[in-house]
Amino acid sequence: MGEPKSPDLALPTRIAFIGNYLPRQCGIATFTTDLCTAMGAEYGVGRMFAIPVNDPESSYQYPEAVRLELEQEDRSSYQRAADFLNFNGNDLICLQHEYGIFGGTAGSHILTLLRRLKMPLVTTLHTVLREPDWNQRAVLEEIAQLSDRLIVMSELAASLLREIYGVAPGKIDIIPHGVPDLPFMDPNYFKDQFGTEGKSVLLTFGLLSPNKGVENVINALPAILARHPELVYIISGATHPHIKRREGERYRDALRTLAEELGVGSHVIFNNRFVSTEELVEHVGAADIYITPYRQEAQVVSGTLAIAIGAGKAIISTPYWHARELLAERRGMIVPFDDPPALAEAAIALLDNDAERHAMRKRAYLHSRATTWPKTGHAYMVSFQRARAERMSRPRATHDDAATLKESDVLPTLNMNHLLSMTDDTGILQHAIFSLPNCHEGYTTDDNARALIVAVLLNGSSHAGLSRRYLTFLWNAFHDKTGRFRNFLSYDRRWLEETGSEDSHGRGLWAVGTVLGNAKDPGLRGAAGRLFEKAFPAAATFTSPRAWAFSILGMQGYLDWFPGDRVVQGVRNLLANRLLDIYQRASSPGWRWFETSLSYSNARLSQALLLSGYESKNQRMMEVGCESLKWLVAEQHRGEEGIFVPIGSMGFFAEGSEKARFDQQPVEACATIAACLLAGRITGEKLWFDEAWSAFRWFLGSNDLQVPLYDPATGGCRDGLHPDRVNENQGAESTLSFLMALLDMQRIEALTVDTMIQEMSVSS
């Protein structure tokens, strides 16, 4: 296994491993435990936790690494586990797949969980069948489709995935089975622990079942003992739990009987218990020759064989798939299936030739150095990083979401419940935990300004109390000494700064101007007018283009009520000319924008310039407003599908670099809708209304993940779109962005209906 290179991406912070876990007695449990332990040692145990599967009528005393348990035959437990994983902030799921450990036909219950997952999935396939039945093929094909990456442990397994199941080669990672990082030691060092000092030791270990072919080694013992009478054969491991449940110890008893009948009973040692990792090192260490006499070729991985290789053992094996690959280049000896004479001949040859046996051991040991658990854990992390990077570049919907999405051109009914829930007697709280207000993080002028705009645009007496509350917040936020708004207020009503950002001041002006341009209540307008008079002079000193844009929107609201105020007109035009100036300096044929990067609330720049140009009859401003908006809209589309993809806040988009696709924020959709509707009203071009609808559908589920952000049950809006899931918190900015967008869309719809009525009246 070559040293993998990690993609340039942050490590996942929370990884869940689904598969059996110790102390359950099976190879998958040992593998999952070893993998989690290795990765925890390298990357921190806090990143990893496990979800094991309990077989019927069984329970286990799991360690702290286990957070949740699946009941093998209880399909509802798989559904609940998916819900747990989705809301618990996990970055990635790693599934250890083996048909027999999951419930349902061919282990199909696991699909119930996987279909609901919203984060990347990496699946390790411990079995890949060359001739699956219909159910086995269907289950594996769906797992492959749902997985972002598939990990197999051999080249043969990878070729079967490609040829039998049609999996794309680029989706497959080959990571050999991990092995303990053991020293290369003489077997005699361990033999006294088993009473075998001075004797040659053959060993087979692992859970005992009839398909292991142990009887063939026992049948070979008379011939081997004739040449090497001081030899013992250790059979180490408990009977497989499924076999024991059905048949008890019938197979083990039959092996004992066979050994006695052949007269070799005193040379066979049965270690009838599940061996811990620490004990396994000693058992394997004591062996001169390790034997895997399996009876069937269809085994793409053998953990016990990998461990024997890692311990530097001389190995004899039947030619099952994994053995043929792992023991190539004289790293072991291959004998035919069910052929005791061939087994005896191979064992005698190795025991007779110390030099060849030690050379074989060394070849095996050196080969295993690339597969020790620390290196295997690193290779897994690289695969995890790759899965996350691919999900970011090629996001996709959750299986269940994709199946249920219904795109709609009908505007939702206005639901104020979440806005009211987030508002207390101080104002609107900025953050939420799911749909619950997060009091701990307090309030902001930014969000109370947005809330004031929404409350005023609702334009009804039933919402007048909200308008007064939010405007009162802005009055309290304004600092007479500095002439600026403060932004952050703690829950115990302490301002956390003397002066807020330019952007928060601009939003405050925007909100106050909106009151002046839209409110019917004279008392509300009077209070807003006085606050505007105090706050607007600072805008002329701002350097932030977005603060200019927000201020322009507020000043135009003021001018809608006081159109003759030449001072405010002058400041509005000053800020608009600054936007025009930076556009002319920053834009180029391939980059039609005001700055050398796109960040947040981008469309507000185009909207503000377009509005100023229209109101001041400046044709150049209107041209640049439309030109920049058209370019921005084109950058925010996904290919031919035309799905709205706002610039992500996880890196934004600098000229000449790759644009960030995530996290996609509701505030971007809101800004784009407002700007496009303004462009449509000014130009009369239908394409702008189509673009506004495209951005609005993003809220309803026409997005990269095909998941609605708007929650009609609460009236809230989720906080953003991650590469693998929606941020379920329904904070103030997101909810207010949706409500502003909905009110804008309703206003345009009402204007369209009124126009149709007028046209019908004229024609009649």
C-alpha positions in Angstrom: 0.0 0.0 0.0 1.6 3.2 -1.1 1.7 6.2 1.2 -1.6 8.1 0.4 -1.6 11.9 0.0 -4.4 13.7 1.8 -6.5 16.3 0.0 -6.3 19.9 1.1 -9.3 19.7 3.4 -9.8 20.0 7.1 -10.1 16.7 9.0 -13.7 15.6 9.8 -14.3 16.4 13.5 -16.9 13.8 14.3 -16.9 10.3 12.7 -19.4 7.5 13.4 -18.5 3.9 12.7 -21.3 1.5 12.1 -20.5 -2.2 12.5 -20.0 -4.7 15.3 -17.8 -3.8 18.2 -15.9 -5.7 21.0 -16.8 -7.4 23.2 -19.2 -8.9 20.6 -17.2 -11.9 19.3 -16.7 -11.6 15.6 -14.1 -10.5 13.1 -16.0 -7.3 12.2 -16.1 -6.3 15.8 -12.4 -6.8 16.2 -11.7 -4.9 12.9 -14.0 -1.9 13.9 -12.5 -1.7 17.3 -9.0 -1.8 16.0 -9.7 0.8 13.4 -11.3 3.1 15.9 -8.5 2.7 18.4 -5.9 3.3 15.7 -7.6 6.4 14.4 -8.4 7.7 17.9 -4.7 7.4 18.8 -3.7 9.4 15.8 -6.5 12.0 15.5 -8.1 12.1 19.0 -10.6 9.8 20.5 -13.1 12.6 20.6 -13.5 12.4 16.9 -14.7 8.7 16.9 -17.7 6.8 18.2 -19.3 3.5 17.2 -22.8 2.2 16.6 -22.6 -1.6 16.8 -25.3 -4.2 15.9 -26.7 -6.5 18.6 -27.7 -9.9 17.4 -31.1 -11.3 18.7 -31.4 -11.9 22.4 -27.9 -10.5 23.1 -26.5 -7.6 25.0 -22.9 -6.5 25.5 -21.0 -4.3 28.0 -19.6 -1.9 25.5 -16.9 0.7 26.2 -17.5 4.4 26.2 -16.7 4.6 22.5 -20.1 3.1 21.8 -22.8 5.8 21.7 -25.8 4.0 20.3 -26.8 0.3 19.6 -28.7 -1.2 16.7 -31.0 -4.1 17.2 -30.3 -6.5 14.3 -33.9 -7.3 13.4 -35.6 -4.1 14.6 -36.0 -2.0 11.5 -37.1 1.0 13.5 -33.8 1.1 15.4 -32.1 1.8 12.1 -34.5 4.7 11.5 -33.8 6.1 14.9 -30.1 5.7 14.4 -30.2 7.8 11.2 -32.1 10.5 13.0 -29.5 10.5 15.8 -26.7 10.8 13.3 -28.4 13.6 11.4 -29.1 15.9 14.3 -25.9 15.1 16.2 -23.5 17.0 14.0 -21.6 14.2 12.5 -19.3 15.0 9.5 -19.0 11.4 8.1 -20.2 7.9 8.6 -18.0 4.8 8.0 -20.0 1.6 7.6 -18.4 -1.8 8.0 -20.5 -4.0 5.8 -21.0 -7.7 6.0 -24.3 -9.3 4.9 -24.8 -11.4 8.0 -24.6 -8.7 10.7 -27.6 -6.6 9.6 -31.2 -7.6 9.8 -33.6 -8.2 6.9 -33.2 -10.2 3.7 -29.5 -10.1 2.7 -29.0 -7.5 5.5 -31.3 -5.0 3.8 -32.3 -3.2 7.1 -29.1 -1.2 6.9 -30.5 0.5 3.8 -33.2 2.0 6.0 -30.5 3.9 7.9 -28.3 4.8 4.9 -31.1 6.3 2.8 -31.8 8.8 5.5 -28.2 10.0 6.1 -27.4 13.6 5.2 -23.6 13.4 5.5 -20.9 11.6 3.4 -20.8 7.8 3.7 -17.7 5.7 3.3 -18.3 1.9 3.3 -15.8 -0.8 3.9 -16.9 -4.0 2.2 -15.8 -7.1 4.0 -17.5 -9.4 1.5 -17.8 -8.9 -2.3 -19.5 -11.9 -3.9 -18.7 -13.1 -7.5 -22.0 -14.8 -7.8 -24.5 -13.0 -5.6 -28.2 -13.9 -5.5 -30.7 -11.3 -6.5 -31.1 -9.9 -3.0 -27.4 -9.7 -2.3 -26.8 -7.9 -5.5 -29.6 -5.4 -4.9 -28.3 -4.6 -1.4 -24.7 -4.2 -2.4 -25.6 -2.1 -5.5 -27.7 0.3 -3.4 -25.0 0.6 -0.8 -22.5 1.4 -3.5 -24.9 4.0 -4.9 -25.5 5.6 -1.5 -21.8 5.6 -0.5 -19.4 8.4 -1.4 -16.5 6.0 -1.4 -16.0 2.3 -1.1 -13.1 0.7 0.6 -12.0 -2.9 -0.1 -9.0 -4.8 1.1 -7.8 -6.5 -2.1 -7.3 -5.9 -5.8 -9.6 -8.8 -6.5 -12.5 -7.2 -4.5 -12.0 -4.0 -6.4 -12.1 -5.8 -9.8 -15.3 -7.6 -8.7 -16.9 -4.3 -7.8 -16.1 -2.9 -11.2 -17.0 -6.0 -13.3 -19.9 -7.5 -11.4 -21.5 -4.5 -9.8 -20.6 -1.7 -12.2 -18.9 0.6 -9.7 -16.8 3.3 -11.1 -13.1 2.7 -10.5 -12.6 6.3 -9.1 -15.0 5.5 -6.3 -13.0 2.6 -4.9 -10.1 2.8 -2.4 -8.0 -0.2 -1.8 -6.8 -0.2 1.9 -5.4 -3.6 3.0 -6.5 -5.0 6.4 -4.7 -3.4 9.2 -2.3 -5.4 11.4 -0.8 -4.8 14.8 2.6 -3.2 14.7 4.6 -6.2 16.1 8.3 -6.8 16.4 9.9 -9.6 14.3 10.5 -12.2 17.0 11.6 -15.8 17.3 8.5 -18.0 18.1 10.4 -19.7 20.9 10.1 -16.5 22.9 6.3 -17.2 23.4 6.2 -21.0 23.5 6.7 -21.4 27.3 3.4 -19.6 27.9 1.6 -22.5 26.1 3.7 -25.3 27.4 5.1 -25.9 23.9 8.8 -25.0 24.5 11.0 -27.3 22.4 8.2 -28.2 20.1 7.2 -27.1 16.6 3.8 -25.3 16.6 1.2 -25.2 13.9 -1.6 -22.6 14.5 -5.1 -21.9 13.2 -7.0 -19.1 15.0 -10.3 -17.3 14.6 -13.9 -18.1 15.2 -14.5 -21.8 14.6 -17.0 -23.0 12.0 -17.2 -25.9 9.5 -16.1 -23.8 6.5 -12.7 -23.2 8.1 -11.6 -26.7 7.1 -9.7 -27.5 10.3 -10.4 -31.2 9.9 -8.1 -31.2 6.9 -5.1 -30.1 9.1 -6.0 -32.8 11.7 -6.1 -35.4 8.9 -2.6 -34.2 7.8 -1.1 -34.6 11.3 -0.2 -38.3 11.2 2.0 -37.7 8.2 3.6 -34.6 9.7 4.1 -36.2 13.1 5.9 -39.2 11.4 8.6 -36.7 10.4 8.3 -34.2 13.3 7.0 -36.1 16.4 7.5 -33.1 18.7 4.8 -31.0 17.1 1.5 -29.6 18.3 -1.4 -28.1 16.5 -3.2 -25.2 18.3 -6.7 -24.4 17.3 -7.4 -21.1 19.0 -10.8 -19.4 19.1 -14.3 -19.7 20.3 -17.0 -21.4 18.1 -18.8 -18.8 16.0 -21.8 -17.5 17.9 -24.2 -18.2 15.1 -22.9 -21.8 14.7 -23.1 -22.3 18.5 -26.6 -21.0 18.6 -27.7 -23.4 16.0 -25.6 -26.5 16.6 -23.8 -26.0 19.9 -20.3 -27.4 19.9 -21.0 -30.2 17.5 -18.2 -29.2 15.1 -15.6 -28.8 17.8 -16.6 -32.2 19.3 -16.3 -33.8 15.9 -12.8 -32.4 15.5 -11.8 -33.8 18.9 -13.3 -37.2 18.0 -11.4 -37.2 14.7 -8.1 -36.4 16.4 -8.6 -39.2 18.9 -9.5 -41.7 16.1 -6.3 -40.7 14.2 -4.2 -41.1 17.4 -3.1 -37.5 17.4 -5.4 -36.2 20.2 -2.4 -35.4 22.5 -0.9 -33.2 19.8 -4.0 -31.0 19.3 -4.7 -28.1 21.7 -8.1 -26.5 21.6 -8.2 -23.0 23.0 -12.0 -22.6 23.2 -12.5 -18.9 23.9 -12.5 -15.6 22.1 -8.9 -14.2 22.2 -8.2 -10.6 23.0 -5.8 -8.6 20.8 -3.1 -8.8 23.5 -3.5 -12.6 23.8 -3.6 -12.9 20.0 -0.1 -11.4 19.8 1.1 -14.2 22.1 -0.8 -17.0 20.3 0.5 -16.0 16.9 3.9 -15.3 18.2 4.3 -18.9 19.4 3.5 -20.4 16.0 6.2 -21.7 13.6 3.6 -22.1 10.9 0.2 -20.5 10.6 -2.4 -22.4 8.6 -5.6 -21.2 7.0 -7.3 -24.3 5.6 -10.5 -22.6 4.4 -12.7 -24.7 2.2 -14.1 -22.1 -0.2 -12.4 -19.6 -2.5 -15.0 -16.8 -2.2 -13.4 -14.9 0.6 -12.0 -11.5 -0.3 -10.5 -10.8 3.1 -9.2 -12.7 6.0 -8.3 -10.7 9.1 -6.5 -13.7 10.7 -4.3 -14.1 7.6 -3.5 -10.4 7.6 -2.5 -10.6 11.3 -0.3 -13.6 10.6 1.5 -11.8 7.8 1.9 -8.8 10.1 3.5 -11.0 12.8 6.0 -12.4 10.2 4.7 -16.0 10.2 5.5 -18.8 7.8 2.1 -19.5 6.3 0.3 -22.4 4.5 -3.1 -21.6 3.0 -5.7 -22.9 0.7 -6.2 -20.7 -2.4 -9.1 -18.6 -1.4 -9.1 -15.1 -3.0 -7.4 -13.1 -0.3 -4.7 -15.7 0.3 -3.8 -15.9 -3.4 -3.2 -12.1 -3.4 -1.6 -11.7 0.0 0.8 -14.7 -0.2 2.0 -13.9 -3.7 5.8 -13.4 -4.3 6.6 -16.4 -2.0 5.2 -14.8 1.1 3.5 -18.1 1.9 2.7 -21.6 0.4 -0.6 -22.4 -1.3 -2.1 -25.9 -1.2 -5.3 -27.2 -2.9 -8.7 -27.2 -1.1 -9.6 -30.3 1.0 -6.2 -31.9 0.4 -4.6 -33.2 3.7 -1.6 -34.9 1.9 -0.7 -31.6 0.3 -1.0 -29.8 3.6 1.3 -32.4 5.2 3.8 -32.1 2.4 4.0 -28.3 2.7 4.3 -28.4 6.5 7.1 -30.9 6.4 8.9 -28.9 3.7 8.9 -25.8 5.8 9.8 -27.6 9.0 12.7 -29.3 7.3 14.1 -26.1 5.9 14.8 -23.5 8.5 16.4 -21.1 6.1 13.4 -21.1 3.7 10.9 -20.8 6.5 12.7 -17.8 8.0 13.1 -16.2 4.5 9.3 -16.6 4.0 8.7 -15.0 7.4 10.9 -12.0 6.5 9.2 -11.5 3.2 5.8 -11.5 4.8 6.8 -9.2 7.6 8.4 -6.6 5.4 5.3 -6.6 3.2 3.1 -6.0 6.2 4.9 -2.8 7.3 2.8 -0.7 5.0 -0.4 -2.1 6.6 0.1 -1.5 10.3 -2.9 0.0 12.1 -1.4 3.5 12.3 -0.8 3.6 8.6 -4.2 2.0 7.9 -5.9 4.6 10.0 -4.1 7.3 8.1 -5.3 5.8 4.8 -8.9 5.7 6.1 -8.6 9.4 7.0 -7.4 10.3 3.6 -10.4 8.4 2.1 -12.7 10.3 4.5 -11.2 13.6 3.5 -11.6 12.7 -0.2 -15.3 11.8 0.4 -16.0 15.1 2.0 -14.2 17.0 -0.8 -16.1 15.2 -3.4 -19.4 15.8 -1.7 -18.6 19.5 -1.6 -17.8 19.6 -5.3 -20.6 17.3 -6.3 -23.3 17.6 -3.7 -26.4 15.3 -3.9 -29.6 14.9 -2.1 -30.3 12.4 0.6 -32.0 9.4 -0.9 -35.3 10.0 1.0 -35.3 13.8 0.3 -34.7 13.3 -3.4 -37.6 10.8 -3.5 -40.0 13.2 -1.8 -39.1 16.6 -3.2 -41.9 18.4 -4.9 -40.9 21.6 -6.6 -43.6 24.3 -6.4 -44.3 27.7 -8.0 -46.9 28.4 -5.3 -45.8 30.9 -2.6 -46.1 29.5 1.0 -48.6 31.1 3.4 -47.0 33.6 5.7 -46.3 32.1 9.1 -45.1 34.4 11.8 -44.9 31.9 14.6 -41.1 31.5 14.7 -40.6 35.2 14.4 -42.8 35.7 17.4 -41.1 32.8 19.3 -37.6 34.4 18.7 -38.8 37.9 19.9 -39.0 38.9 23.6 -39.6 42.2 25.3 -36.1 43.4 24.3 -36.1 42.4 20.6 -35.3 39.5 18.4 -32.7 37.0 19.6 -30.0 36.3 17.0 -29.6 32.6 17.2 -31.6 29.4 17.7 -31.0 25.8 18.7 -33.1 24.1 16.2 -36.4 26.0 16.6 -35.7 27.2 20.2 -34.4 30.7 20.9 -30.8 30.7 22.1 -30.9 33.2 24.8 -27.3 32.7 25.7 -26.0 34.5 22.6 -28.2 37.6 22.9 -29.3 40.2 20.3 -27.8 42.2 17.4 -28.7 45.4 15.7 -28.3 43.6 12.4 -31.2 41.2 13.2 -33.4 43.7 14.8 -33.0 46.0 11.8 -34.0 43.1 9.5 -36.9 42.3 11.9 -38.1 46.0 11.7 -38.1 45.9 7.9 -40.2 42.7 7.9 -42.7 44.1 10.6 -43.1 47.3 8.6 -43.6 45.6 5.3 -46.3 43.4 6.9 -48.2 46.8 7.1 -51.0 45.7 9.5 -52.1 47.0 12.8 -51.7 43.6 14.3 -47.9 43.8 13.8 -47.5 47.5 15.0 -46.3 46.2 18.4 -43.5 44.3 16.7 -42.4 47.4 14.7 -42.3 49.5 17.9 -40.3 46.9 19.7 -37.7 46.6 17.0 -37.5 50.3 16.5 -37.1 50.8 20.2 -34.1 48.3 20.1 -32.5 50.5 17.4 -33.0 53.6 19.4 -31.3 51.9 22.4 -28.5 50.7 20.1 -27.7 54.2 18.9 -24.9 55.8 20.8 -25.2 59.6 20.7 -21.6 60.2 21.7 -20.2 58.3 18.7 -23.1 58.9 16.3 -23.1 55.2 15.5 -25.2 52.1 16.3 -23.8 49.4 18.6 -24.4 45.9 17.4 -24.1 43.2 20.0 -26.3 43.2 23.2 -26.0 40.4 25.7 -29.1 38.7 27.1 -28.7 40.6 30.3 -28.9 43.9 28.3 -25.3 44.9 28.3 -23.8 46.4 25.2 -20.6 44.4 24.3 -19.0 47.2 22.2 -18.9 51.0 21.9 -19.3 51.0 18.1 -20.7 48.4 15.8 -19.6 47.6 12.3 -20.2 49.9 9.4 -22.5 47.2 7.9 -24.6 47.0 11.0 -25.0 50.8 11.0 -26.0 50.6 7.3 -28.6 48.0 8.1 -29.9 50.2 10.9 -30.3 53.1 8.5 -32.0 50.8 6.0 -34.6 49.7 8.6 -35.3 53.2 9.8 -35.7 54.5 6.2 -38.0 51.6 5.5 -40.2 52.7 8.4 -40.4 56.2 6.9 -41.2 55.0 3.4 -43.8 52.4 4.4 -45.3 52.8 7.9 -48.8 54.2 8.4 -48.4 55.0 12.1 -47.3 58.7 12.4 -45.8 58.1 15.8 -43.6 55.3 14.4 -42.6 57.5 11.5 -41.8 60.4 13.8 -39.5 58.3 16.0 -37.9 56.8 12.9 -37.4 60.2 11.3 -35.6 61.6 14.4 -33.3 58.5 14.6 -32.6 58.7 10.9 -31.5 62.3 11.3 -29.1 61.3 14.0 -27.7 58.2 12.2 -27.4 59.1 8.5 -24.4 61.5 8.6 -22.0 58.7 9.6 -22.7 56.9 6.3 -20.7 59.4 4.3 -17.6 58.3 6.2 -18.0 54.6 5.5 -15.5 52.5 3.5 -17.5 49.2 3.3 -19.3 48.8 -0.1 -22.0 46.8 1.7 -22.5 49.6 4.2 -22.9 52.0 1.3 -25.5 49.7 -0.3 -27.5 49.2 2.9 -27.4 52.9 3.6 -28.6 53.7 0.1 -31.6 51.4 0.5 -32.4 53.2 3.8 -31.9 56.7 2.3 -34.2 55.9 -0.6 -36.9 54.7 1.8 -36.5 58.1 3.6 -36.6 59.9 0.2 -39.8 58.1 -0.7 -41.4 60.0 2.1 -39.3 63.2 1.9 -38.3 63.3 -1.8 -37.2 66.9 -1.6 -34.4 66.5 1.0 -31.4 67.5 -1.1 -28.9 66.7 1.7 -30.0 63.1 1.8 -30.1 63.0 -2.0 -26.5 64.2 -2.0 -25.3 61.5 0.4 -27.2 58.8 -1.5 -25.6 59.9 -4.8 -22.2 60.2 -3.1 -22.4 56.5 -2.0 -23.8 55.4 -5.3 -21.0 57.1 -7.2 -18.5 55.3 -4.9 -20.1 52.0 -5.9 -19.9 53.0 -9.6 -16.2 54.0 -9.2 -15.1 50.8 -7.5 -17.0 48.8 -10.2 -15.2 50.6 -13.0 -11.8 50.0 -11.3 -12.4 46.3 -10.4 -14.4 44.9 -13.3 -13.0 43.2 -16.4 -14.5 41.3 -19.3 -14.5 38.1 -17.3 -15.2 39.6 -13.9 -18.1 42.0 -13.8 -18.1 43.0 -10.2 -17.4 45.8 -7.7 -14.6 44.0 -5.9 -12.0 41.3 -6.6 -14.0 38.9 -4.6 -17.6 37.9 -3.9 -18.5 37.5 -0.3 -21.9 38.0 1.4 -25.1 40.0 0.6 -23.6 40.4 -2.8 -26.7 41.3 -4.8 -27.3 44.3 -2.5 -24.5 46.2 -4.3 -26.2 45.8 -7.6 -29.6 46.5 -6.1 -28.4 49.7 -4.5 -26.7 51.0 -7.6 -29.7 50.1 -9.8 -32.1 51.9 -7.4 -30.0 55.0 -7.1 -29.6 55.2 -10.9 -33.3 54.8 -11.4 -34.3 57.4 -8.8 -31.6 59.9 -10.0 -32.1 59.1 -13.7 -28.4 58.1 -14.0 -28.3 55.7 -17.0 -24.8 54.5 -16.4 -25.7 53.5 -12.8 -28.7 51.5 -14.1 -26.5 49.8 -16.8 -23.9 48.8 -14.3 -26.5 47.6 -11.8 -28.1 45.3 -14.4 -24.7 44.2 -15.9 -23.3 43.3 -12.5 -26.5 41.5 -11.4 -26.7 39.5 -14.6 -23.1 38.4 -14.1 -23.7 37.5 -10.4 -26.8 35.5 -11.3 -24.9 33.6 -13.9 -22.2 32.8 -11.3 -24.9 31.5 -8.9 -26.4 28.9 -11.2 -25.6 25.2 -11.4 -25.0 24.1 -15.0 -27.9 23.5 -17.4 -30.3 22.6 -14.5 -30.4 26.3 -13.6 -30.5 25.6 -9.9 -29.7 28.6 -7.7 -26.3 28.1 -6.0 -25.3 31.1 -3.9 -21.7 31.9 -3.2 -20.7 29.8 -0.1 -19.5 31.5 3.0 -16.8 28.7 3.4 -14.2 30.7 1.5 -16.4 32.9 -0.7 -15.1 33.5 -4.3 -11.9 35.5 -5.1 -11.2 36.4 -8.7 -9.1 33.7 -10.4 -9.8 31.1 -7.7 -12.4 28.4 -7.2 -15.7 29.6 -5.8 -16.8 28.2 -2.5 -20.0 26.2 -2.9 -20.8 25.9 0.8 -22.0 27.0 3.3 -24.9 28.5 1.3 -26.7 31.1 3.3 -30.4 32.3 3.1 -29.3 36.0 3.2 -27.8 35.5 -0.3 -31.1 34.1 -1.7 -32.9 37.0 -0.1 -30.6 39.6 -1.6 -30.7 38.1 -5.1 -34.5 37.9 -5.0 -34.8 41.6 -4.0 -32.3 42.8 -6.7 -33.9 40.7 -9.5 -37.4 41.9 -8.7 -36.1 45.5 -8.7 -34.4 44.9 -12.1 -37.6 43.3 -13.4 -39.8 46.3 -12.3 -37.4 48.8 -13.8 -36.6 47.0 -17.1 -39.9 45.1 -17.6 -37.9 42.0 -18.6 -39.4 38.7 -17.6 -36.0 37.0 -17.2 -35.5 38.9 -13.9 -38.7 37.6 -12.4 -37.7 34.0 -13.5 -34.4 34.5 -11.7 -36.2 35.7 -8.6 -38.3 32.5 -8.7 -35.2 30.4 -9.1 -33.6 31.9 -6.0 -36.9 31.6 -4.0 -37.2 27.9 -4.9 -33.9 27.4 -3.2 -35.7 28.0 0.1 -38.3 25.4 -0.9 -35.9 22.6 -1.8 -34.7 23.3 -5.4 -31.1 23.4 -4.3 -27.9 21.3 -4.3 -29.3 18.9 -1.6 -32.9 19.1 -2.7 -33.9 19.8 0.9 -36.2 22.6 1.9 -34.7 25.2 4.2 -38.1 26.8 5.0 -40.0 24.9 7.7 -43.7 25.5 7.2 -44.5 23.9 10.6 -42.7 26.6 12.5 -42.5 29.4 10.0 -38.7 29.4 10.5 -35.9 29.0 8.0 -32.9 26.8 8.6 -29.5 28.5 8.8 -27.8 27.2 5.7 -26.8 24.5 3.3 -23.7 22.4 4.2 -22.1 20.0 1.7 -23.9 17.1 3.4 -26.9 18.5 5.2 -28.9 21.4 6.2 -28.0 23.4 9.3 -31.1 22.7 11.3 -30.9 25.8 13.6 -33.5 28.4 12.6 -31.8 31.6 13.5 -33.0 35.2 13.1 -31.0 36.1 10.0 -32.2 33.1 8.1 -35.8 33.3 9.2 -35.9 37.1 8.5 -34.2 36.5 5.1 -36.9 34.1 4.1 -39.7 36.4 5.4 -38.3 39.4 3.5 -38.0 37.3 0.3 -41.5 35.9 0.7 -43.0 39.5 1.3 -41.1 40.7 -1.8 -42.4 37.8 -3.9 -46.0 38.4 -2.6 -45.8 42.1 -3.4 -44.7 41.3 -7.0 -47.4 38.6 -7.3 -50.0 41.2 -6.1 -48.8 43.8 -8.6 -49.0 41.2 -11.4 -52.6 40.3 -10.4 -53.6 44.0 -10.2 -52.1 44.6 -13.6 -54.1 41.7 -15.1 -57.3 43.0 -13.4 -56.7 46.5 -14.8 -56.1 45.1 -18.3 -59.3 43.0 -18.1 -61.2 46.1 -17.0 -59.9 48.2 -19.9 -60.7 45.5 -22.5 -64.2 45.0 -21.2 
